[in-house]
């Protein structure tokens, strides 16, 4: 069972994270995506979905993770956008 301070710190790190969507060009190797997801996790983030039809994923990630992902691959540049809710009326 986790102690109260541990639970609080876990919630705090997620509250400082922004929901993002990261996509890569079609010819991007799987290893580039895996490295990006590992960067999110190592910076205290959470992968919320890995896309099947396109090269990408959604996550709750800190600003430092976003900077790290942006700098990881010069050949396969990611598109990183805020994940927002969209609805039609």
C-alpha positions in Angstrom: 0.0 0.0 0.0 1.4 3.4 -0.9 1.8 6.0 1.7 -0.1 9.3 1.5 3.0 11.4 0.6 3.8 9.0 -2.3 0.2 9.2 -3.6 0.3 13.0 -3.4 3.6 13.2 -5.3 2.3 10.9 -8.0 -0.8 13.1 -8.5 1.3 16.2 -8.4 3.6 15.0 -11.3 0.5 14.2 -13.4 -1.0 17.6 -12.7 2.1 19.3 -14.0 1.8 17.3 -17.3 -0.1 18.5 -20.4 -2.0 16.1 -22.6 -0.3 15.9 -26.0 -0.4 14.1 -29.3 2.8 13.1 -30.9 2.9 12.0 -34.5 5.8 11.0 -36.8 6.2 10.7 -40.6 5.1 7.4 -42.2 8.6 6.1 -42.7 9.7 6.5 -39.1 11.1 3.3 -37.6 9.4 1.9 -34.5 12.5 2.5 -32.4 12.1 6.3 -32.8 8.6 6.0 -31.3 9.7 3.7 -28.5 12.5 6.2 -27.6 10.0 9.0 -27.5 7.6 7.1 -25.3 10.5 6.1 -23.0 11.4 9.8 -22.7 7.8 10.7 -21.6 7.8 8.0 -19.0 11.3 8.8 -17.7 10.2 12.4 -17.2 7.3 11.3 -15.0 4.7 11.3 -17.8 2.1 8.7 -18.9 1.4 7.2 -22.3 -2.4 7.3 -22.7 -2.7 5.7 -26.1 -0.5 4.3 -28.9 -2.0 4.7 -32.3 -2.3 1.7 -34.7 -2.9 3.4 -38.0 -0.5 6.3 -37.8 3.0 6.6 -36.2 2.3 8.2 -32.9 0.9 8.3 -29.5 -1.0 10.4 -26.9 0.4 11.2 -23.5 0.4 13.3 -20.4 3.9 14.8 -20.6 5.9 17.6 -19.0 7.5 20.4 -20.9 10.9 18.8 -20.4 9.7 15.6 -22.0 8.3 17.6 -25.0 11.7 19.3 -25.4 13.5 16.0 -25.2 11.2 14.3 -27.8 11.7 17.3 -30.1 15.5 17.0 -30.0 15.8 13.2 -30.2 15.6 12.6 -34.0 16.9 15.0 -36.6 15.8 12.8 -39.5 12.2 12.0 -38.2 10.8 15.2 -36.8 7.7 14.7 -34.7 4.6 16.9 -34.7 3.7 17.6 -31.1 0.3 19.2 -30.4 -1.8 19.7 -27.3 -4.5 17.1 -27.1 -7.9 18.8 -26.8 -11.5 17.7 -26.8 -13.4 18.3 -30.0 -17.1 18.0 -30.4 -19.7 18.7 -33.1 -23.2 20.0 -32.4 
